[in-house]
């Protein structure tokens, strides 16, 4: 599990890692070692792009580009 968390955070930049660690459910996810929830949180932050309701089409395109860069 530790290796999976390391790989996931190696794929993320420092900004994304801070956002994920700042998520309200991160401590529960870390304690339960729920990797699917961790990936869901990362996906949520990738698609939100700090503006959940504004420019959703643009945010989806940019998050897809970010996903392919990973």
GIKAHU-V244923 format. One record per residue. N is the residue number from 1. SS is DSSP state (@ for helix, = for strand, . for the rest). Layout:
BEGIN
n=[N N]
ss=[SS SS]
END
This chain:
BEGIN
n=[1 2 3 4 5 6 7 8 9 10 11 12 13 14 15 16 17 18 19 20 21 22 23 24 25 26 27 28 29 30 31 32 33 34 35 36 37 38 39 40 41 42 43 44 45 46 47 48 49 50 51 52 53 54 55 56 57 58 59 60 61 62 63 64 65 66 67 68 69 70]
ss=[. @ @ @ @ @ @ @ @ @ @ . . @ @ @ @ @ @ @ @ . . . . @ @ @ @ @ @ @ . . @ @ @ @ @ @ @ @ @ @ @ @ @ @ . . . . . . . @ @ @ @ @ @ @ @ @ @ @ @ @ @ .]
END
